[in-house]
Amino acid sequence: MAEASSLVGKLETEVEIKASAEKFHHMFAEKPHHVSKATPGKIHGCELHEGDWGKVGSIVIWKYVHGKWKGSRGKNRIEAVDTEKNLITFKVIGGVLMKEYKSFAFTIQVTPKQGGPGSIVHWHLEYEKISNEVAHPETLLQFCVDISKEIDEHLLSEE
């Protein structure tokens, strides 16, 4: 049984941003189709496939470029949304990640920075690899950091 557990993993990181927690969360929850405007070199679009923006059970399709996955698509179901905590969870249900992972979920939670302006974006990646040959998704975690910074710049330019 110890063998299977080496396939399961979690990666987390925090990114300091200048934008408010509410604005950052609102972009992912209510306007993910605007993420591509903020990160044109990385995310090329987000389409609503089923349901409503920001609602649990809704399905969105992300189009993105990351490493070996150029022009990739990821089909995600919104698993959790908590507006008070500025939290959203996307579970990957289709696309290139499913070629290497049995399961994959992204949770994004944004909290106001204590004692000053700005916020902390907390990314939590939870996954199960299909085999030990598959790398842990550290490059994907860095991708999340990079898009957080680009979204922050975009939100600040709108103010």
C-alpha positions in Angstrom: 0.0 0.0 0.0 3.0 2.4 0.6 3.5 2.3 -3.2 0.2 4.0 -4.0 0.8 6.8 -1.5 3.9 7.9 -3.4 1.6 8.8 -6.3 -0.6 11.1 -4.2 0.7 14.6 -3.6 0.0 18.1 -2.5 1.9 21.3 -3.4 1.2 24.7 -2.0 2.6 28.2 -2.4 1.7 31.7 -1.4 2.0 34.8 -3.6 1.9 38.3 -2.3 -0.2 40.7 -4.5 -1.1 44.3 -4.2 -4.8 43.9 -5.4 -7.6 43.2 -2.9 -8.5 39.6 -2.0 -12.0 40.3 -3.2 -11.0 41.5 -6.7 -8.6 38.6 -7.3 -11.2 36.0 -6.1 -13.9 37.7 -8.2 -11.8 37.3 -11.3 -11.5 33.6 -10.9 -15.0 33.0 -9.6 -17.1 35.3 -11.6 -15.0 36.3 -14.6 -12.5 33.6 -15.4 -13.0 34.4 -19.0 -11.1 37.7 -18.2 -8.1 35.8 -16.9 -6.8 35.5 -20.5 -6.8 39.3 -20.8 -4.5 39.5 -17.8 -2.3 36.5 -18.8 -2.3 36.5 -22.7 0.9 34.5 -23.0 -0.2 31.7 -20.6 -4.0 31.5 -20.6 -5.7 31.9 -23.9 -9.3 31.6 -22.8 -11.9 30.2 -20.5 -15.3 29.0 -21.7 -18.3 28.2 -19.7 -19.3 24.7 -20.8 -22.1 24.0 -18.4 -23.8 25.9 -15.6 -23.1 29.4 -14.5 -19.8 31.3 -13.8 -18.8 30.9 -10.1 -21.4 28.2 -9.3 -20.5 24.8 -7.8 -21.0 22.1 -10.4 -20.4 24.4 -13.3 -17.9 23.2 -15.9 -15.3 25.5 -17.5 -12.8 24.8 -20.2 -9.4 26.5 -19.8 -7.1 27.0 -22.8 -3.5 27.5 -21.8 0.1 27.1 -22.8 2.4 25.5 -20.2 5.7 23.7 -20.9 5.2 20.7 -23.2 1.4 21.5 -23.2 1.1 24.1 -25.9 -2.4 25.0 -26.9 -3.8 22.7 -24.2 -7.3 22.5 -22.9 -8.4 21.6 -19.4 -11.9 20.7 -18.5 -12.7 21.7 -14.9 -15.7 21.4 -12.6 -16.1 24.0 -9.9 -16.1 22.0 -6.7 -16.3 24.7 -4.0 -16.9 28.5 -3.9 -16.8 30.5 -0.7 -17.1 34.2 -1.3 -16.5 35.1 2.3 -13.2 33.2 2.4 -12.4 34.2 -1.2 -11.9 30.5 -2.1 -12.6 28.5 -5.2 -11.7 24.9 -6.1 -11.5 23.6 -9.6 -11.3 19.8 -10.1 -9.8 18.7 -13.4 -12.2 16.3 -15.2 -10.7 16.3 -18.7 -7.8 17.5 -20.9 -4.0 16.9 -21.0 -3.5 16.7 -17.2 -5.7 13.6 -17.2 -3.0 11.8 -19.3 -0.6 11.9 -16.4 -2.8 12.3 -13.3 -5.7 10.2 -12.1 -7.0 13.2 -10.2 -6.0 16.9 -10.0 -7.6 19.8 -8.2 -6.6 23.5 -7.8 -7.8 25.5 -4.8 -7.2 29.2 -4.8 -7.8 31.2 -1.6 -7.0 34.8 -1.2 -6.7 36.5 2.1 -6.2 40.2 2.9 -2.7 40.9 4.1 -2.5 41.6 7.9 -1.6 45.2 8.8 -1.5 46.6 5.3 -2.8 46.8 1.8 -2.6 43.9 -0.6 -3.4 40.2 -0.2 -1.9 36.7 -0.1 -2.9 34.2 -2.8 -2.7 30.7 -1.5 -2.5 28.0 -4.2 -3.1 24.4 -3.2 -2.6 21.6 -5.8 -3.8 18.2 -4.9 -3.2 15.3 -7.2 -2.7 11.6 -7.9 -0.1 10.6 -10.5 -0.9 7.7 -12.8 2.7 6.3 -12.2 6.0 7.1 -10.5 7.4 8.1 -13.9 5.2 11.2 -13.9 6.8 14.3 -12.3 5.3 16.2 -9.4 3.7 19.3 -10.9 6.2 21.8 -9.6 6.3 23.6 -12.9 2.5 23.9 -12.8 2.9 25.5 -9.3 5.3 28.0 -10.7 2.8 28.7 -13.6 0.2 29.5 -10.9 2.7 31.9 -9.2 3.3 33.6 -12.6 -0.3 34.0 -13.5 -1.1 35.4 -10.0 1.5 38.2 -10.6 0.2 38.9 -14.1 -3.4 39.1 -12.8 -2.3 41.4 -10.0 -0.7 43.8 -12.5 -3.8 43.7 -14.6 -6.2 44.4 -11.7 -4.0 47.3 -10.6 -3.9 48.8 -14.1 -7.7 48.8 -14.1 -7.9 50.9 -10.9 
